[in-house]
Amino acid sequence: MDRPSEPGELSFEAALARLEEIVRLLERGEAPLDQSIDLYQEGDRLKRLCEERLRSAQVRIDAIALGPDGQLLGTVPFDGS
């Protein structure tokens, strides 16, 4: 599978797909030890990337202001930090 050298270049969906692929490979237990370690490290980086992207999305969702009747009142600008 062609993938960017840096996990941060991947979309959330691509990172999650690669993470799922790594889990399948490790669960099969057919990779040599060194390759398994490399896959585990890549998977850990991808897991952290996905978690960060989900946290960022949650912040953006939380910034949407709803009134007591459930109607949209507006949004709060998201600065990304």
Secondary structure as UniProt FT lines:
FT   HELIX           7..9
FT   HELIX           12..28
FT   HELIX           33..62
FT   STRAND          64..66
FT   TURN            68..69
FT   STRAND          72..75
//
